[in-house]
Amino acid sequence: MKTVLVILGFICVLGLVISLSKGKEDDPLKNHKFTVVKTEAEWRKILTPEQYKVTRQRSTELACSGAYWKNHEKGIYKCVCCKLPLFDSKTKFESGTGWPSFYKAIHKDAILEIPDDSFGMSRTEILCSRCGAHLGHVFDDGPRPTGLRYCLNSVALDFEKDAK
């Protein structure tokens, strides 16, 4: 019986090691270099507690609670951490989810998409490509022309209204 337990333990440890090493090889951030890098203390100084919790700790604001989910003004949505332009109001749509939703990023290189299997779900997380801020998730149930729904946290965004 003792031998069986030792063998099972060895198999579990071996499986964990293989799993961890595979995860690092498949890490989509492995070759990405963020150009805005700050310490946790520096982020805490420039962000509100809620902004820090969402953008740096990958939390989510409550649905229908954010400043921009019902915003209909024309302008550009930027990363709250580094001010990188991310989404144009021209691509914003009413998704009915309670979060601001867009069907297209300003530029494909503005965001990073990484697998997110947290909470027993298989989703795609989106990050700011400049500073790594958690923005939200992207789903494939959006409108034409892309069929995508970038579902964002308002607190992860700054809005710059068009000057007109």
trRosetta pair geometry for C-beta under 8 A, 3 or more apart (Angstrom, degrees):
i j d omega theta_ij theta_ji phi_ij phi_ji
1 4 5.7 -53 -152 32 33 113
1 5 6.6 32 152 -17 65 105
2 5 5.8 -55 -152 36 33 111
2 6 6.4 34 151 -20 65 106
3 6 5.7 -54 -148 36 32 112
3 7 6.3 31 154 -18 65 107
4 7 5.8 -55 -148 38 30 110
4 8 6.3 29 154 -17 65 107
5 8 5.7 -53 -143 39 31 110
5 9 6.2 35 155 -21 64 107
6 9 5.7 -54 -148 37 29 114
6 10 6.4 31 153 -21 63 106
7 10 5.6 -53 -148 35 31 113
7 11 6.4 32 153 -19 64 105
8 11 5.7 -53 -147 36 32 112
8 12 6.4 34 153 -20 64 105
9 12 5.7 -54 -149 35 31 112
9 13 6.4 27 155 -16 65 106
10 13 5.9 -56 -147 38 30 109
10 14 6.1 31 154 -19 65 109
11 14 5.7 -55 -144 38 29 113
11 15 6.3 32 155 -21 63 107
12 15 5.7 -55 -148 36 29 112
12 16 6.4 29 153 -20 63 106
13 16 5.7 -54 -149 35 32 113
13 17 6.4 33 153 -19 65 105
14 17 5.8 -54 -148 36 31 112
14 18 6.4 29 154 -16 65 107
15 18 5.8 -56 -146 38 30 110
15 19 6.1 32 154 -21 65 110
16 19 5.6 -56 -145 38 29 113
16 20 6.2 26 158 -17 65 107
17 20 6.0 -56 -145 38 27 108
17 21 6.3 21 159 -14 64 109
18 21 6.0 -59 -145 40 28 106
18 22 6.2 28 156 -20 64 109
19 22 5.9 -56 -146 36 27 110
19 23 6.4 32 154 -24 62 106
20 23 5.6 -51 -150 31 31 115
20 24 6.8 29 154 -18 63 102
21 24 5.9 -53 -154 33 35 110
21 25 6.7 34 150 -18 65 104
22 25 5.7 -56 -151 36 36 111
22 26 6.2 16 157 -4 69 113
23 26 6.1 -69 -144 49 28 99
23 27 6.6 57 150 -61 63 87
24 27 5.4 -19 -153 -20 36 121
24 30 7.2 102 177 -93 63 121
25 30 7.9 3 -154 -66 20 160
27 30 4.2 110 86 -48 102 98
28 32 7.4 25 138 -15 65 124
28 112 7.0 154 128 176 117 109
28 113 7.4 -66 151 91 163 56
28 114 4.8 -165 56 -111 132 86
28 115 7.3 134 -10 5 127 81
29 32 4.9 -72 -150 39 57 116
29 112 7.1 69 -91 163 84 154
29 114 6.5 -8 -39 -93 97 138
29 132 7.8 56 -134 -118 134 112
32 112 6.4 24 -122 -106 167 146
32 129 7.3 -110 -163 -151 129 80
34 37 5.5 119 97 -69 109 88
34 129 7.7 -169 -112 163 72 42
34 130 6.5 79 -157 156 78 30
34 131 5.8 84 -169 -127 121 23
34 132 4.9 -48 -92 -30 146 105
35 130 5.5 -52 49 -154 97 74
35 131 7.7 -67 63 -69 62 58
36 81 7.2 152 114 130 140 102
36 82 4.3 168 34 -110 169 134
36 130 5.1 40 10 147 110 92
36 131 4.0 -36 77 -88 114 94
37 131 7.5 -179 -72 -136 38 69
38 42 3.8 -120 180 90 112 129
38 43 5.2 140 97 -52 123 78
38 46 7.8 -40 171 21 172 129
38 131 7.8 3 8 -151 98 112
39 42 4.7 100 51 4 75 101
39 43 7.2 -139 94 -3 42 84
40 43 5.7 -53 -149 36 34 111
40 44 6.3 36 152 -21 66 106
40 56 7.0 125 -128 174 79 145
41 44 5.7 -53 -147 36 31 113
41 45 6.6 36 152 -25 62 104
42 45 5.7 -52 -153 29 33 115
42 46 6.8 8 160 -2 65 108
43 46 6.4 -73 -150 45 31 94
43 47 5.6 -6 168 9 72 122
43 52 6.0 124 136 -122 101 97
43 55 7.8 -150 -169 95 125 112
43 56 5.3 105 147 -77 155 148
43 81 7.2 -16 -133 -134 98 113
44 47 6.6 -69 -122 52 22 91
44 52 5.6 40 -104 -110 62 151
46 81 7.7 97 103 -140 122 62
47 51 3.9 -135 -171 95 103 116
47 52 4.3 140 100 -60 128 80
47 55 6.7 -132 -131 46 155 129
47 56 7.3 170 47 -14 163 120
47 80 7.1 87 -118 128 100 113
47 81 6.8 -19 -75 -99 121 80
48 51 4.5 94 48 7 78 104
48 52 6.9 -144 88 -7 39 87
48 155 7.7 -98 63 -161 117 110
49 52 5.7 -56 -147 36 29 112
49 53 6.3 31 156 -22 65 107
50 53 5.7 -52 -145 35 32 113
50 54 6.4 22 159 -11 65 108
50 61 7.0 54 179 -98 114 104
50 155 5.2 -94 130 -151 106 152
51 54 6.2 -63 -147 42 28 103
51 55 5.7 -2 170 5 68 119
51 80 5.6 -118 -147 123 124 145
51 81 7.7 162 164 -69 113 79
51 155 5.3 -148 -91 165 64 99
51 156 7.2 142 -143 -90 75 43
52 55 6.6 -66 -127 50 20 92
52 56 5.1 -26 -168 28 63 122
52 57 7.0 46 140 -3 68 104
53 56 7.4 -30 -75 52 8 83
53 57 5.1 -45 -154 47 45 123
53 59 4.5 -14 148 23 89 145
54 57 7.3 10 -23 56 7 78
54 58 7.6 21 -171 -137 37 10
54 59 4.8 -85 -93 68 49 87
54 60 6.7 91 -124 -95 94 19
54 61 6.0 -15 -88 -41 137 87
54 134 6.3 -138 155 83 61 106
54 153 4.9 -156 -171 132 141 163
54 155 5.0 115 22 89 157 119
54 156 5.5 -121 124 -61 124 94
55 80 6.5 -129 -62 65 149 110
55 81 5.5 169 165 -48 153 122
55 133 3.9 -26 -163 -154 106 99
55 134 5.4 -180 -141 45 34 73
55 135 7.6 30 -115 -73 80 47
55 153 7.9 -146 -63 75 71 135
55 155 7.6 -130 -33 117 95 89
55 156 5.1 142 -80 -118 96 90
56 133 7.1 -45 -64 -122 56 71
56 134 7.4 -136 -31 12 12 100
57 134 7.7 -80 69 17 29 139
58 125 7.4 -18 -140 -143 118 143
58 134 4.3 150 -104 -72 65 163
59 134 7.7 127 30 85 43 145
60 136 7.6 84 -119 -119 94 71
60 153 6.2 -150 -142 -84 56 120
61 65 5.5 -138 158 75 105 114
61 66 5.3 95 104 -66 150 102
61 99 7.7 134 69 -107 98 102
61 153 4.8 123 9 -149 106 102
61 154 6.4 -68 56 39 158 83
61 155 5.1 133 -56 3 138 121
62 65 4.1 63 76 -7 95 140
62 98 7.9 -61 141 145 60 133
63 69 7.9 98 -168 -105 58 165
63 97 6.5 -115 -134 151 117 65
63 98 3.0 61 -178 101 94 148
63 99 6.3 -79 -122 -41 71 83
64 69 6.3 -118 -112 80 38 159
64 98 3.9 -64 -42 -145 73 109
65 98 7.7 39 1 168 62 109
65 154 7.8 -152 94 34 63 128
66 69 5.1 104 67 -23 98 100
66 99 6.6 55 22 -126 138 64
66 100 6.8 -92 98 -15 137 96
66 153 6.5 179 -88 -174 145 54
66 154 2.5 145 177 16 125 132
66 155 6.1 -118 -120 -28 104 73
67 71 7.0 35 135 -50 69 120
67 154 4.8 165 40 166 68 136
67 155 7.8 110 10 -71 98 56
67 159 7.7 -136 114 -2 116 127
68 71 4.3 -42 -146 4 62 130
68 77 7.0 86 -160 -111 160 123
68 100 4.4 -14 114 -56 103 139
68 152 7.9 -22 85 94 129 113
68 154 4.1 167 28 -124 92 102
68 157 6.0 -32 3 77 158 135
68 159 6.0 157 -98 -54 123 131
69 98 5.8 -5 -161 176 158 38
69 99 5.5 -96 -103 -136 113 15
69 100 5.0 -127 -97 -52 50 65
69 154 6.1 -83 -33 -55 79 124
71 89 7.7 -96 119 -119 102 115
71 92 7.8 -52 85 170 87 165
71 100 7.0 -9 35 -99 103 121
71 159 6.5 -108 176 -105 166 164
72 89 8.0 105 -170 -169 32 124
73 89 6.7 -97 100 -117 50 161
73 159 7.4 95 73 161 117 135
73 161 5.4 -36 145 -120 135 101
73 162 7.6 -161 159 19 90 87
74 89 5.0 -166 -136 72 44 144
74 90 7.5 38 -137 -57 92 73
74 161 7.1 79 79 -158 56 67
74 162 4.4 -15 107 1 100 130
74 164 7.5 -10 80 52 132 112
75 89 5.3 68 46 -22 49 129
75 159 5.6 84 98 177 135 87
75 160 5.2 -168 -180 92 116 50
75 161 4.2 -86 -75 -117 142 30
75 162 4.9 -140 -84 -27 68 66
76 85 5.1 -36 176 -136 131 106
76 87 7.4 156 -160 84 58 44
76 88 5.9 -32 -107 -106 71 61
76 89 7.2 -99 -69 -15 29 85
76 106 7.3 35 -144 -83 103 139
76 159 7.4 158 82 -155 42 53
76 160 4.8 -9 60 59 91 102
76 162 7.9 105 -13 -68 77 69
77 85 7.7 104 76 -155 43 60
77 86 5.5 -58 101 64 87 97
77 87 4.3 -4 54 62 117 92
77 88 7.6 -144 18 -69 83 15
77 89 7.2 121 -25 -62 94 69
77 92 8.0 107 -20 -71 132 120
77 100 7.4 164 -106 136 159 153
77 102 7.8 -140 38 -53 143 143
77 152 7.6 108 152 98 151 167
77 157 4.7 -22 -170 -160 103 130
77 158 7.3 149 -159 74 53 42
77 159 5.6 -25 -102 -100 68 71
77 160 7.9 -170 -79 21 22 73
78 83 4.9 6 160 -156 137 48
78 84 6.2 159 -159 73 85 32
78 85 5.3 -49 -98 -93 87 44
78 86 6.1 139 -125 4 29 89
78 157 6.7 124 64 -160 40 70
78 158 4.7 -26 66 63 97 95
78 159 7.6 175 19 -86 77 22
78 160 6.2 43 -10 -10 118 109
79 82 5.0 7 94 49 128 77
79 83 6.2 -73 65 -16 79 10
79 84 4.6 26 12 43 120 85
79 86 5.8 106 -47 -40 76 123
79 128 4.2 55 -106 -108 144 146
79 130 6.7 -163 31 50 159 115
79 131 6.4 157 146 33 150 118
79 133 5.5 140 -161 43 114 142
79 135 7.3 -81 -111 -86 87 111
79 156 7.0 -41 -143 161 62 81
79 157 7.2 -65 -110 -111 23 51
79 158 7.4 3 87 16 23 93
80 133 7.1 176 53 -169 78 163
80 155 7.0 -45 -17 153 164 48
80 156 5.5 -149 11 -178 116 31
80 157 5.8 -37 -43 -4 96 2
80 158 5.1 131 -100 -34 65 86
81 128 6.6 -168 50 37 116 159
81 131 4.8 -143 109 97 127 156
81 133 4.4 175 9 -64 139 137
81 156 7.9 -26 -16 -159 95 71
82 128 6.4 158 36 144 116 148
82 130 4.8 -144 101 105 154 125
82 131 4.0 168 -28 -29 133 132
82 133 7.2 -162 3 -14 97 124
83 158 6.7 -24 -110 43 69 140
84 110 6.2 166 146 -151 116 90
84 128 5.7 136 49 -164 131 113
84 129 7.2 -142 149 54 167 76
84 130 4.4 162 -52 5 144 140
84 131 7.3 -171 -6 0 123 97
85 106 5.1 -15 131 32 99 173
85 107 7.9 73 95 6 97 103
85 110 6.8 -76 95 -125 62 138
86 105 6.1 -66 179 -148 65 92
86 106 5.9 160 150 6 14 110
86 110 5.2 163 -122 152 57 132
86 111 6.5 72 -146 -59 100 102
86 128 6.9 -80 -86 -109 124 88
86 135 7.1 178 -159 -124 159 152
86 157 7.2 -109 47 -116 135 99
87 91 6.2 -116 -167 69 91 113
87 92 7.0 95 148 -68 122 87
87 102 4.5 -109 -149 -78 138 170
87 104 7.7 139 -132 92 85 51
87 105 6.0 -79 -85 -129 74 50
87 106 6.0 -143 -90 -34 21 86
87 150 6.9 -164 -89 88 136 144
87 152 7.4 -132 -2 -26 151 155
87 157 7.9 -41 38 -123 111 134
88 91 5.4 80 68 9 83 98
88 92 7.8 -131 105 -22 47 86
88 102 8.0 120 53 -143 51 131
88 106 5.6 111 -30 -94 91 87
89 92 5.0 -37 -153 5 51 124
89 162 7.9 -97 28 -29 134 107
91 102 4.7 56 114 -163 99 95
91 103 5.2 -128 -176 49 95 75
91 104 4.4 -109 -144 49 151 88
92 100 6.4 -45 -139 -170 114 95
92 101 6.9 116 -156 80 65 50
92 102 5.3 -44 -93 -93 55 79
93 101 5.8 -55 67 96 73 100
93 102 7.2 127 14 -114 77 30
93 103 6.2 35 3 -28 125 104
93 142 7.4 124 53 -160 136 96
93 143 5.7 -50 104 13 180 134
94 101 7.5 92 -150 49 9 114
95 99 7.4 -23 58 65 129 73
95 101 3.7 55 -21 11 130 162
95 142 7.5 -52 -105 -113 113 79
95 149 5.7 98 -114 -150 138 127
95 151 6.8 -102 73 -99 169 95
97 101 6.3 96 31 -51 121 129
97 149 7.9 116 -17 166 144 135
97 151 5.9 -42 93 -131 162 122
99 136 6.7 146 161 -128 145 142
99 151 5.0 72 88 -174 133 85
99 152 6.0 176 161 64 109 42
99 153 6.7 -49 -144 -88 119 38
99 154 7.2 -148 -147 -30 70 82
100 151 7.9 145 81 -154 46 44
100 152 5.1 -33 76 62 95 102
100 154 5.9 108 -6 -80 115 80
100 157 7.2 -45 51 16 150 157
101 142 7.1 -172 167 -114 116 108
101 149 5.2 -20 -162 -164 120 90
101 150 6.5 148 -157 72 57 54
101 151 5.4 -14 -102 -98 90 62
101 152 7.2 172 -89 14 37 80
102 105 7.2 98 114 -76 134 45
102 149 7.8 130 64 -156 36 43
102 150 4.5 -22 62 57 88 112
102 152 7.1 22 7 -9 103 121
103 142 4.7 163 -113 154 88 136
103 143 5.5 -75 -83 59 143 82
103 144 7.8 27 -170 99 157 17
103 145 7.3 118 138 43 136 55
103 146 4.8 156 165 41 95 115
103 147 7.7 98 -155 25 107 15
103 148 5.5 125 -158 69 61 76
103 149 6.8 -27 -97 -90 64 45
103 150 7.2 -171 -86 9 12 90
104 145 7.9 11 -52 61 129 89
104 146 5.3 154 -72 -27 91 147
104 148 7.0 107 -73 62 53 120
104 150 7.7 -146 -7 -5 8 126
105 108 6.4 124 71 -94 120 32
105 110 5.0 -167 166 59 124 118
105 111 5.1 -135 -106 7 155 118
105 150 6.7 108 -63 -62 80 162
106 110 5.4 67 58 -28 92 160
107 110 4.6 111 62 -28 82 102
108 111 7.9 -85 -173 45 34 78
109 129 5.9 -112 163 71 63 174
110 128 7.5 -49 164 -144 70 63
110 129 5.8 -175 170 17 20 118
111 126 4.9 -6 -178 -169 129 107
111 127 6.6 141 -162 70 73 42
111 128 6.7 -57 -110 -108 64 31
111 129 5.8 -149 -107 -32 9 96
111 135 6.8 -72 -126 27 116 151
111 150 7.8 -179 -20 -132 176 136
112 126 6.9 149 74 -155 48 55
112 127 4.5 -19 58 61 102 98
112 128 7.7 6 14 87 91 15
112 129 5.0 128 -35 -91 90 78
112 132 7.8 -15 32 -112 137 58
113 124 5.0 1 -169 175 104 117
113 125 7.2 149 -155 76 50 47
113 126 5.8 -24 -97 -98 66 72
113 138 6.3 -52 -116 30 115 133
114 124 7.1 148 70 -161 29 67
114 125 5.1 -25 66 63 85 99
114 126 8.0 158 21 -91 72 26
114 127 6.6 21 5 -4 114 116
115 122 7.4 -31 -162 -159 96 79
115 123 7.9 132 -163 81 50 43
115 124 6.5 -47 -103 -108 40 63
115 125 7.5 22 109 15 12 90
116 121 7.6 6 113 92 88 91
116 122 7.8 140 82 -159 56 34
116 123 4.6 -30 72 74 105 89
116 124 6.4 143 16 -124 95 11
116 125 3.9 97 -46 -33 130 103
116 137 6.7 -100 43 -109 146 110
117 120 7.9 6 170 -121 72 11
117 121 7.1 -172 -153 82 41 44
117 122 5.6 -3 -109 -102 78 64
117 123 7.7 173 -81 27 33 65
118 121 7.0 -10 79 48 51 85
118 123 7.9 -47 43 36 78 109
123 137 4.9 -24 164 -151 128 138
123 139 7.3 -46 -142 -83 93 84
124 137 6.1 124 76 -162 55 81
124 138 5.0 -41 88 58 114 88
124 139 7.6 171 39 -75 97 42
125 134 6.7 -49 -175 -137 117 92
125 136 7.8 -175 -151 111 61 26
125 137 5.7 -53 -104 -100 44 76
126 134 8.0 107 82 -159 51 52
126 135 4.8 -50 100 61 96 113
126 136 5.8 0 48 67 106 64
126 137 6.3 160 2 -115 88 19
126 138 5.3 82 -47 -27 120 100
126 150 6.4 4 -7 -144 166 99
126 152 7.7 -59 70 -93 129 84
127 132 5.3 -15 178 -152 129 45
127 133 6.3 151 -160 71 73 39
127 134 6.0 -42 -103 -96 79 42
127 135 6.3 164 -113 2 22 94
128 131 5.1 7 95 48 125 80
128 132 6.4 -46 66 12 81 11
128 133 4.2 28 14 42 120 92
128 135 6.1 117 -44 -48 76 114
133 156 6.0 154 148 -156 120 105
134 153 7.7 41 118 17 86 134
134 156 6.7 -108 96 -107 59 142
135 150 7.9 -10 122 178 124 106
135 152 5.3 -39 162 -129 91 95
135 153 6.6 -164 -178 30 40 87
135 156 4.8 172 -125 130 55 151
135 157 7.6 67 -143 -60 95 87
136 150 6.7 105 81 171 123 70
136 151 4.9 -145 161 99 132 60
136 152 4.0 -138 -8 -108 145 39
136 153 5.3 174 -71 -13 95 73
136 156 6.9 -157 -34 37 85 149
137 150 7.9 -175 98 -150 34 48
137 151 5.4 -7 64 58 77 103
138 148 5.8 -12 -172 -170 107 110
138 149 6.8 156 -157 79 56 48
138 150 5.0 -22 -102 -100 88 65
138 151 7.2 170 -95 16 32 74
139 142 6.9 132 84 -34 79 88
139 148 7.2 143 76 -160 43 59
139 149 4.6 -17 61 60 93 103
139 151 6.4 27 2 -10 107 117
140 147 5.9 13 -168 136 73 101
140 148 6.3 -39 -111 -103 48 60
140 149 7.6 -123 -42 17 5 84
141 147 7.7 -25 -108 176 8 73
141 149 5.6 -27 70 0 69 130
142 146 6.3 2 89 85 126 92
142 147 5.6 119 66 161 79 25
142 148 4.5 -7 31 94 138 24
142 149 3.5 170 -70 -53 99 71
142 150 7.7 11 -72 -4 151 55
143 146 7.9 56 85 49 53 72
143 147 7.4 -115 103 -97 14 33
143 149 7.9 85 2 -77 63 87
144 147 6.7 13 -92 -59 47 66
152 156 6.2 -122 -178 62 95 118
152 157 6.3 57 147 -39 134 126
153 156 4.3 82 75 -2 99 108
153 157 7.4 171 93 -7 58 90
154 157 5.9 -77 -160 41 39 107
